Amino acid sequence: MRLLIVGALEGQLSQATKLAMDGGAKVAHAPSIDIAIASLRAGKGADLLLVDVVMEIPRLIKTLKDEHICVPLVACGTQTNTAAAVNAIRAGAKEYIPLPPNAELIAAVIAAVARESSDFLYRAPSMAALIKLTDQVAPASASVLITGESGTGKEVLAKYLHARSKRAGKPFISINCAAIPEALLESELFGHEKGAFTGAVARRIGKFEEANGGTLLLDEISEMDVRLQAKLLRAIQERIIDRVGGTKPIPVDIRILATSNRDLSLAVKEGIFREDLLFRLNVVNLKIPALRERPGDIIALSEFFVKKYAKSNGMPERTLSESAHKELLRAPWPGNVRELENTLHRAVLLSSGKIINPEDIRMPDGTGLTQTAEAHSIAGVAAQTAETITRSMVGSTVADVERNLILETLDHCLGNRTHASNILGISIRTLRNKLNQYAEQGETVTTPNGQRQSAA
C-alpha cells in the first residue's frame, strides 16, 4: 500500500502519517499540490492520496482527472473545517477523516482502498464458486496454492485473498521465482549480510522480512531450483529464516501464497519439485478456469477493458457491437485474460468510431480475430483427430497397425495395387505378398475392381 500525504506535516497530520505507516503503508510526502502532481507525473505512483482539507482539493482532483491519473483521494482535517470537508466530498474525495486521527479509522480506510483495488470481475458460475471458496479461506492463515493457465489472473486472485484476510492492513509482497536468476533468488527471498558474497556492499532485507506480518506471494513457484526449495520448506515450517552470510536466525510471521501454471504433482514425479513442499503449500488449492471455459466473463471483461482504455487514453467512450461480441466468444484466448486485455486495448486505439466492430479487433501480427478463431478451430479438430487415431493404436501390435494401414490404404485406392504401393512406399510385390497373407487369415481385401472379398 503506497500512501502519498499532501500537506504540511505538522501535529495531527504527522500523527496520521505514523498511524498509516504502523498499518503497513509505505508513506511519501508532498508539501503542496503542485509537488504531488509532479511526483505522480514522474511515475512515483501511489495507491491513495491523503490530503489536508485546507489544500485546493477541487483543483487537485480536476488535474488528476484531466491527466487520467487514477488515484483515490481521502481528505482529512479538524472537525471545525465542516464546509471544506463538504466541498472536498462534492469535488470527488472518497472519504473525510477527522483529525486528530483514530488508528482504527486510518486502518479501515487503507483496507477499504486496498479491497477496492483488488476486486475480481466475474460473471461465470465457475468463477462465482471459486470466489466463494476464496472468501471462505481468506480469514485463515493456511498456505494457499493458486493454479491455472498463464494469464488467468492468479496474482489478481492472490491480492483479492490478501485484501479480505486478517492481514489486509499489512504488506502484500510478491516475488516472481521465474524472473530472478537462480544465483540471486536466495538473497531476494531471505536477504543477505554485508560481505556475504561479491557485490554485497551492505545488508539487505529479503522478501520474507519485508512481508513480515503480511502476505508473501511466491509467483510461479514451479520454476524455483530444487536445492532452494529445501530452504523454503524450512522457512515455511518453522517461520524462521537465515540471511545469506548471517549467523542469527530471524523469526517471521507471514502467510504464504504460491502460484503455478504447471501441474506440480507431475513435477514431483519428474523429480523437479519437492513433494513435502507441495504438501506445505497446497493446504488449499484455488484453481482458476481458463477464460475459454467461462464465456460469460469474456463479454464482461471486454466491456470493462474497452471502457478503461478509452478513458485512460483520453478518447470518447467506445462500445462493442453484437458481431464483435460473437467473435470475442469464438476466439480461443490461449493467453487468457492478459491476452484479452491487450487485444481490447489495441481495438480501442484502432477503432475509428464509437462502435468497435470485428475488423477493429486484431492480433499483434495484424491477423483478424475471425481468422484466428477459424485457424484455432481447424487446428483443434486436427489435433483431436490425431489424438483419437493415436489412442486407437494403443494396445495394438506393430503387425496389427501395419495390416490396418495397408488394408485401409488399398480400400482408399479402390483396390489399385500400384497406387497403394506408391502411397505406402513399398514395392508392389511386397504389397501382393502381404495381401495374400491377409486373405489367408480371413481378412477382407479390396479387389482391383473395387469389390471387397477375402481373396487377393
Summary of the structure (lengths in Angstrom):
residues: 456
radius of gyration: 31.2
end to end distance: 81.6
largest distance: 107.6
contacts: 1394
relative contact order: 0.07
helix: 50%
strand: 15%
